[in-house]
């Protein structure tokens, strides 16, 4: 269900509207998301090898 909803514009009140990859394009243009992804990747690269 989550995968299906990721391709839609959805809120609790109305039915989901299919918008394809628009959600993914929007998140990749978001500077806050990109910075968070970089920090998360750096954290994983620094901590996983030490386990």
N, C-alpha and C positions, 0 to 999 in steps of 0.2 A: 504494500500500500504506500509506503514511503517513497519508493521508486516512482510509482505512478504520480503521486502528488508533486514530486520534484519537477515534473514536466507540465504542471498546471499553475494557474493563478487561483488560489483557493482561500476562502475564509469560512468561518463556521456558518454564516448565514446563508450563503448562496452555494450553488453547485460548482464544482471545479470546472474551469475553462482551460482547455488545452492550449499552451503557448510554446511548446517545444523546448528548444534549448535556450530560450531567452533568460531564464533564471540563472543558468550557468554562465552565460555571457556577461550578465550584470555582476555576478559575484567576482568574476575574474577582473573586471574593471575597477573593483572597489579596493582602494589603497589600504584600508584597515584590514581587510581580509588577507591581502598579499603580505602585509607586515606580520600578521598573526601566523600565517603559514610558514614564513621564514623563521620566526622565533621557535615555532613548534619543531620544525625540521632540525634546527640547530640543537635544540634540547635533546631530541632523539639521538642525533649523531654523537652527542657528548655523553649521554647516560647509558644507552643500551650496551655499548662495548664494555663498559665497566661491570656489568652484571654477571 
